[in-house]
Amino acid sequence: MPLLALVTAPDSNLALVLKVLPALVVILITSAVCGRLALMVMQPRVLGEMVAGVLLGPTLFGWLFPEAQAAVFPPEVRPVLYVLSTIGLTLYMFLVGAGLDHSARTPGEVRKAGVLAASGILPSLVLGAGVGLLLYDTLSRPDVSPWQFALFVGGALSLTAFPMLARILYERGLENSPIGRLTLLAASIDDALAWCILAVLSAVHLGTGASGALPTIALTALFAVVMLKVVAPLLRPMGRTVARTGRLGPTAMYAVIIIPLTAGWLTDWIGVYAVFGGFFAGLAMPRDPAFRQVLHGRMMEVVSTLLLPTFFTFSGLNTHLGGIAGGTMLLAFGLILAAGFCGKFFGCALAMRAIGFGRRESYAVGGLMNARGLMILIFINIGLAQGMITQELFAMLVLVAVLTTAAALPLYKLALPDRLERTLEPFAENAVRPVQSEIASQVSTAVPVSEQSGPGNSTTMV
């Protein structure tokens, strides 16, 4: 059949491909430009990608060029973007879990992380719920009760964006420092508790009652035990083989793709979202440093460059910032932002002081724990899809995600400048810094090399 006939044939699959590919090209170009601009102003590239997603939505692209936006992102393309973004988040969390160094745990680290997690979630939950009750008549849907609305706002503000925090720490080479490990562990606890809150709210909103969330919580705990106690030992021979040969063979490559996707499917079925399945699949991977280095070298660039920007765009397509106009809405947004920032920053900083860290380290962690972009976006996307929140609250929480994440690194550097960061306790000898080469080259052009040396920023980044 002639090529022209193939192109013009009424093939719905081909027609969908010809719509999805241009959308992906636009997403990647915009993300690359915004990521470069973010690095130029000393922000992590992921923040630029997040802003790119908002700009491609109705806020800018749809406002300036509505017909062009409708042509690039027609309704039939959005489900495909959703599937790609879910796969991307699951695989990225898998790589985060696989990259954590368990061999250098300091005494009492789990206890300290529990204290930090509690200080990060409780003040934010209480302040957010209070603001939610105050703004119920202004922002809530009529079919949502005041306590449900208040808990949703509090739960959203209590999140720390675990994948986003991981990328910030990876870009600075801090993921296996004492502060980095403690912050990541505390953030994972915060997010798990927030997802339990969302599970309860979803069960109540969908009519099954609060008791309907108990099977979800029990199955999640059972899943974690099976992954860490049953699956992990079965994968150790694969780790030794990869460490010996220095490469992921075809069988191992199938395993490291199938396991996180299957885990994500199971946790989605359980009701706690695929990202947690991916994370636990990563924790179950062999702990050999050589295995982790090979794994990240093969997968990180594709996942972070192609799939994560797709999620940010999918979320941005649902963000209508025009609904925040007016004095009442701006005041409501200010109250939500203040509650979210103060609960995380001061709560975590005071907890760090209480468990024995210095003033500068404590405020540095308070700044990092305020990075909540990725997980809050997932949280509120689910709330919007289930009809628990309005478009106005969704847009406000997207802005909270952008602003608190943008403030995280400046607050960290203000509390702990490079000259003091280099005096932190040295990293473990076998710490793996799975930073994609593109990020490394971009960071080296944005930050003087002299400021990137030392324990926090090894030469593997530059």
VENMOZI-V979181 format. One record per residue. N is the residue number from 0. OMEGA is omega in whole degrees, 0 to 359 (999 if undefined). BURIAL is # if it has 9 or more other ideal C-beta (glycine too) atoms within 8 Angstrom, else .. Layout:
# VENMOZI-V979181
N_OMEGA_BURIAL + N_OMEGA_BURIAL
This chain:
# VENMOZI-V979181
0_179_. + 1_181_. + 2_181_. + 3_179_. + 4_178_. + 5_183_# + 6_184_. + 7_180_. + 8_181_. + 9_179_. + 10_184_. + 11_179_. + 12_178_. + 13_179_# + 14_179_# + 15_178_# + 16_181_. + 17_174_. + 18_183_# + 19_185_# + 20_176_. + 21_178_# + 22_179_# + 23_178_# + 24_179_. + 25_180_# + 26_184_# + 27_179_# + 28_180_. + 29_180_# + 30_179_# + 31_180_. + 32_181_# + 33_176_# + 34_177_# + 35_178_# + 36_178_# + 37_178_# + 38_180_# + 39_178_. + 40_174_. + 41_175_# + 42_177_# + 43_182_# + 44_182_# + 45_178_# + 46_176_# + 47_178_# + 48_179_# + 49_177_# + 50_179_# + 51_178_# + 52_179_# + 53_182_# + 54_180_# + 55_179_# + 56_182_# + 57_182_# + 58_182_# + 59_183_# + 60_180_# + 61_179_# + 62_182_. + 63_185_. + 64_185_. + 65_181_. + 66_179_. + 67_179_. + 68_178_# + 69_179_# + 70_181_. + 71_183_# + 72_177_# + 73_184_# + 74_183_. + 75_179_. + 76_187_# + 77_175_# + 78_177_. + 79_177_# + 80_179_# + 81_180_# + 82_179_. + 83_181_# + 84_178_# + 85_176_# + 86_180_# + 87_179_# + 88_181_# + 89_180_# + 90_179_# + 91_178_# + 92_174_# + 93_180_# + 94_176_# + 95_179_# + 96_180_# + 97_184_# + 98_179_# + 99_181_# + 100_182_# + 101_188_. + 102_185_. + 103_183_# + 104_180_. + 105_181_. + 106_177_. + 107_185_. + 108_181_# + 109_179_. + 110_179_. + 111_179_# + 112_177_# + 113_177_# + 114_180_# + 115_179_# + 116_179_# + 117_180_# + 118_178_# + 119_185_# + 120_186_# + 121_179_# + 122_179_# + 123_180_# + 124_181_# + 125_179_# + 126_180_# + 127_178_# + 128_178_# + 129_178_# + 130_178_# + 131_177_# + 132_181_# + 133_185_. + 134_185_# + 135_183_# + 136_183_. + 137_192_. + 138_189_# + 139_170_# + 140_183_. + 141_182_. + 142_178_. + 143_182_# + 144_180_. + 145_183_# + 146_176_. + 147_180_# + 148_181_# + 149_180_# + 150_178_# + 151_179_# + 152_179_# + 153_179_# + 154_180_# + 155_182_# + 156_181_# + 157_180_# + 158_162_# + 159_184_# + 160_185_# + 161_178_# + 162_180_# + 163_177_# + 164_179_# + 165_180_# + 166_177_# + 167_181_# + 168_178_# + 169_182_# + 170_177_# + 171_181_# + 172_186_# + 173_191_# + 174_180_# + 175_171_# + 176_178_# + 177_179_. + 178_182_# + 179_180_# + 180_180_# + 181_181_# + 182_179_# + 183_181_# + 184_179_# + 185_180_# + 186_179_# + 187_177_# + 188_178_# + 189_183_# + 190_179_# + 191_179_# + 192_179_# + 193_178_# + 194_174_# + 195_177_# + 196_180_# + 197_178_# + 198_178_# + 199_181_# + 200_180_# + 201_180_# + 202_180_# + 203_183_# + 204_181_# + 205_172_. + 206_181_. + 207_179_. + 208_182_. + 209_180_. + 210_178_. + 211_179_# + 212_183_# + 213_176_. + 214_179_. + 215_181_# + 216_181_# + 217_179_. + 218_177_# + 219_178_# + 220_179_. + 221_178_. + 222_181_# + 223_180_# + 224_180_# + 225_181_# + 226_187_# + 227_185_# + 228_181_. + 229_183_# + 230_184_# + 231_178_# + 232_180_. + 233_183_. + 234_184_# + 235_177_# + 236_177_. + 237_178_# + 238_180_# + 239_179_# + 240_180_# + 241_179_# + 242_181_# + 243_184_. + 244_181_. + 245_180_. + 246_174_. + 247_178_# + 248_181_# + 249_181_. + 250_180_. + 251_180_# + 252_175_# + 253_183_. + 254_185_# + 255_172_# + 256_184_# + 257_185_. + 258_180_# + 259_179_# + 260_177_# + 261_178_# + 262_177_# + 263_177_# + 264_181_# + 265_180_# + 266_172_# + 267_178_# + 268_178_. + 269_178_# + 270_181_# + 271_175_# + 272_189_# + 273_185_# + 274_180_# + 275_173_# + 276_177_# + 277_181_# + 278_180_# + 279_174_# + 280_177_# + 281_178_# + 282_181_# + 283_181_# + 284_177_# + 285_185_# + 286_179_# + 287_179_# + 288_181_# + 289_178_# + 290_182_# + 291_181_# + 292_178_# + 293_182_# + 294_180_# + 295_179_# + 296_181_. + 297_194_. + 298_193_# + 299_185_# + 300_182_# + 301_183_. + 302_186_# + 303_183_# + 304_185_# + 305_193_# + 306_181_# + 307_176_# + 308_177_# + 309_178_# + 310_181_# + 311_179_# + 312_179_# + 313_177_# + 314_181_# + 315_179_# + 316_178_# + 317_185_# + 318_179_# + 319_184_# + 320_179_# + 321_180_. + 322_181_# + 323_182_# + 324_178_. + 325_184_. + 326_182_. + 327_181_. + 328_178_# + 329_177_# + 330_178_. + 331_178_# + 332_179_# + 333_179_. + 334_179_# + 335_179_# + 336_181_# + 337_180_. + 338_180_# + 339_182_# + 340_185_# + 341_181_# + 342_181_# + 343_189_# + 344_184_# + 345_178_# + 346_182_# + 347_180_# + 348_179_# + 349_178_# + 350_178_# + 351_176_# + 352_183_# + 353_181_. + 354_168_# + 355_179_. + 356_179_. + 357_183_. + 358_183_. + 359_178_# + 360_182_# + 361_180_# + 362_175_# + 363_178_# + 364_176_# + 365_177_# + 366_181_# + 367_182_# + 368_178_# + 369_176_# + 370_186_# + 371_191_# + 372_191_# + 373_185_# + 374_178_# + 375_176_# + 376_176_# + 377_182_# + 378_185_# + 379_174_# + 380_177_# + 381_178_# + 382_179_# + 383_181_# + 384_181_. + 385_177_# + 386_180_. + 387_182_# + 388_179_# + 389_176_. + 390_181_# + 391_178_# + 392_177_# + 393_181_# + 394_179_# + 395_182_# + 396_172_# + 397_178_# + 398_176_# + 399_179_# + 400_182_# + 401_187_# + 402_181_# + 403_177_# + 404_177_# + 405_181_# + 406_188_# + 407_184_# + 408_175_# + 409_178_# + 410_177_# + 411_183_# + 412_176_# + 413_180_. + 414_185_# + 415_180_# + 416_184_. + 417_183_# + 418_177_. + 419_178_. + 420_181_# + 421_179_# + 422_178_. + 423_177_# + 424_183_. + 425_177_. + 426_173_# + 427_182_. + 428_184_. + 429_180_. + 430_179_# + 431_179_# + 432_184_# + 433_180_# + 434_182_# + 435_186_# + 436_181_. + 437_178_. + 438_181_# + 439_182_# + 440_180_. + 441_178_# + 442_182_# + 443_178_# + 444_183_. + 445_185_. + 446_178_. + 447_182_. + 448_181_. + 449_180_. + 450_183_. + 451_179_# + 452_178_# + 453_187_# + 454_184_# + 455_185_# + 456_186_# + 457_183_# + 458_175_. + 459_180_. + 460_186_# + 461_999_#
